[in-house]
Amino acid sequence: MNVDIKDRTKAFAVRIFKLAEALPKTFTGKTIAGQIARSGSSIAANVRAAHCGRSKAEFVSKMHIAYEEADETLFWLEMCEETNLLTPKKLESIKTETNEIISIIVSIIKRTNRKK
């Protein structure tokens, strides 16, 4: 499962970059695009870093950061909707994917903590 999360979060980062590119070039659009690109790609970077960790504690720490970044990404997706940059229908799939990634990361953290 852990290998799958690396691939899944990397593919998610690609989707987020494409979404960021599609946002309007207004002040709000550019602000959200930058924030969502950073947080959305950071999920994958931290999941990858977790797998390079030297200890379970380091692994869990990086996975917690990935969780926080996923939650922040969800926030920016909600802001896209609330500022009318994208319709709820256009955001539905990526918000679902974000929530699924959050659930998987939480599950990995809990499972890893139980093994200590």
C-alpha positions in Angstrom: 0.0 0.0 0.0 2.8 2.4 0.8 4.2 2.2 -2.8 0.7 2.9 -4.1 0.5 6.1 -2.0 3.7 7.4 -3.5 2.4 6.9 -7.1 -1.0 8.2 -6.2 0.2 11.4 -4.6 2.6 12.0 -7.5 -0.3 11.7 -10.0 -2.3 14.0 -7.7 0.4 16.6 -7.8 0.3 16.5 -11.6 -3.5 17.0 -11.5 -3.0 19.9 -9.1 -0.5 21.6 -11.3 -2.9 21.3 -14.3 -5.7 22.8 -12.1 -3.4 25.7 -11.0 -2.5 26.4 -14.7 -6.2 26.5 -15.6 -7.1 29.1 -12.9 -7.8 32.7 -14.2 -4.8 35.0 -14.2 -6.5 37.4 -11.8 -5.0 38.4 -8.5 -7.2 35.8 -6.7 -6.6 33.1 -9.3 -2.8 33.6 -9.2 -2.7 33.7 -5.4 -4.7 30.4 -5.1 -2.8 28.8 -8.0 0.5 29.4 -6.2 -0.7 28.2 -2.9 -2.5 25.1 -4.2 0.5 24.1 -6.4 2.8 24.3 -3.4 0.6 22.4 -1.0 -0.6 19.9 -3.5 2.9 18.9 -4.7 4.2 19.0 -1.2 2.0 16.0 -0.3 3.9 13.8 -2.8 7.3 15.2 -1.8 6.7 14.5 1.9 5.3 11.0 1.2 8.4 10.3 -0.8 10.6 11.7 1.9 8.8 9.6 4.6 9.9 6.5 2.7 13.5 7.6 2.9 13.3 8.1 6.7 15.8 6.6 9.0 13.3 5.7 11.6 9.6 5.1 12.2 9.5 8.4 14.1 10.9 10.2 11.1 8.5 8.3 8.8 5.5 9.3 10.9 6.7 12.9 11.1 6.9 13.3 7.3 3.5 11.6 6.9 2.0 14.1 9.3 3.4 16.9 7.2 1.9 15.2 4.1 -1.4 15.1 6.0 -1.2 18.8 6.8 -0.4 19.6 3.2 -3.3 17.6 2.0 -5.7 19.3 4.4 -4.3 22.7 3.2 -4.9 21.6 -0.4 -8.5 20.8 0.4 -8.7 24.3 1.9 -7.5 25.9 -1.3 -9.9 23.8 -3.4 -12.7 25.0 -1.2 -11.5 28.6 -1.8 -11.6 28.0 -5.6 -15.2 27.1 -5.2 -16.1 29.9 -2.7 -14.5 32.6 -4.8 -16.2 31.2 -7.9 -13.0 30.4 -9.8 -14.3 26.9 -10.5 -17.7 25.3 -10.2 -18.4 22.7 -7.6 -18.9 20.1 -10.4 -15.4 20.8 -11.8 -13.9 20.4 -8.3 -15.8 17.3 -7.2 -13.4 14.7 -8.5 -10.2 16.3 -7.2 -11.8 17.1 -3.8 -12.8 13.4 -3.6 -9.3 12.4 -4.4 -7.9 14.8 -1.8 -10.2 13.3 0.9 -9.2 9.8 -0.1 -5.5 10.6 0.1 -6.1 12.2 3.6 -7.8 9.0 4.7 -5.0 6.8 3.4 -2.3 8.9 5.0 -4.2 8.9 8.4 -4.5 5.1 8.1 -0.8 4.7 7.4 0.1 6.9 10.4 -2.2 5.0 12.7 -1.0 1.6 11.5 2.7 2.7 11.8 2.1 4.0 15.4 0.4 0.7 16.4 3.6 -1.2 15.3 5.8 0.8 17.7 
